[in-house]
Amino acid sequence: MLTVDFSRFPLAPGDRVLDLGCGAGRHAFECYRRGARVVALDRNAEEIREVAKWFAAMKEAGEAPAGAEATAMEGDALALPFPDDSFDAVIISEVMEHIPDDKGVLAEMVRVLRPGGRIAVTVPRYGPEKVCWALSDAYHEVEGGHIRIYRAGELLAKMRGAGLRPYGTHHAHALHSPYWWLKCAFGVNRDGDDAALPVRAYHKLLVWDIMKKPLATRLAEELLNPVMGKSFVAYATKPHLPVGAVSGQGTA
């Protein structure tokens, strides 16, 4: 299930892409399939091991085109182990709401992105997320949990403040909002067979939708995304330096 829309975030074969806070690797895998040279980075060692296994399996199965490369590595989002201007594109999906120093993370992403490169940022949307927080303290009051809820304008302002130039936004995953409301209402820590019946039933619907992609639910989600999409997605570019600018200073 992708949150980034790659029709709005185009990649060319051979582009170097950083999936920052990659988690289980869903966006990194898609970049690899599109022929990118992708680095999936996360602080969670267990998830990185799993992502590396999936990269190897994809290569073995021939799912990535010739020239595509994939690396999974542990790392700190606030101290990225890459030189300036290393990447053509950076993705950070459902990560910034967890990090106290979100401005520091943005600064690091901008540093490693080449001028003219693109960034995609996704965070939980304000309205659906507020409902989750109201229904359940356990949803966010956990170690490593969500520490803030972004309004769209706030996130875009922080991106501009980091030197980025936003060029598009949208909402995604409207059908997932009711699932999380149900989880929060019936017990966010109850999973599998222990989950409440409405949660289990809705989860089956989501799995069916993800696997089958029926036209009816695709159209329903497209219509509902502007109203109750679970995620807010923003795209931006890193501008080239103005003519005559050197080391951040303009001409006299």
Sequence and secondary structure as in RCSB ss.txt:
>XXXX:A:sequence
MLTVDFSRFPLAPGDRVLDLGCGAGRHAFECYRRGARVVALDRNAEEIREVAKWFAAMKEAGEAPAGAEATAMEG
DALALPFPDDSFDAVIISEVMEHIPDDKGVLAEMVRVLRPGGRIAVTVPRYGPEKVCWALSDAYHEVEGGHIRIY
RAGELLAKMRGAGLRPYGTHHAHALHSPYWWLKCAFGVNRDGDDAALPVRAYHKLLVWDIMKKPLATRLAEELLN
PVMGKSFVAYATKPHLPVGAVSGQGTA
>XXXX:A:secstr
   S TTTS   TT EEEEET TT HHHHHHHHTT EEEEEES HHHHHHHHHHHHHHHHHT S TT EEEEEE 
 TTS SS TT EEEEEEES GGG S HHHHHHHHHHHEEEEEEEEEEEE HHHHHHHHHH STTTSSTT      
 HHHHHHHHHHTT EEEEEEEE TTHHHHHHHHHHH TT  GGGS HHHHHHHHHHHHHHHH  HHHHHHHHHHH
HHH SEEEEEEE     TT BTTB   
